[in-house]
């Protein structure tokens, strides 16, 4: 018997940014993201919280003025929102409750970091060797901040990872670029 409520996987991550066009440009240049669709026509009325808030949690006194869906390699899509009156004045940090960052798997962490910085991101210290269950020959990580302060992690994971005793599932990782089939 099939489970009709089974979950297939993470499809997209939504990110609210201060400048929609700048964020789309950054993801294109830093990650090679491909825009799939955009609702950025400034002639149309914004999507107001009063009208759609019950469906998606948008606050009554705010509105979505631009939104785009971007394809990011062989993983979840990125949905970029610009809100006319966003709440908060800084991006969440790893110390805050809620989603603090997302990680991208890369083949060459140095090249990925260089591309990220060239697009306008700022890099934190690193790269560093991964530890614990992620430790392995060549397994390295590095964090960076987007121009608006979103924390993004890069991980190069050429060596297999360890798992806790008795675990039967394994961590999902995107296929290497040369392993992807044409679609």
Secondary structure, 3 states (H helix, E strand, C coil): CCCCCCCCCCCEEEEEECCHHHHHHHHHHHHCCEEEEEECCCCCCCEEHHHHHHHHCCCCCCEEEEEEEEECCCCCEEEEEEECCCCCCCCCCCCCCCCCEEEEECCCHHHHHHHHHHCCCEECCCCEECCHHHCCCCCEEEEEECCCCCEEEEEECCCCCCCCCCCCCCCCCCCCHHHCCCC
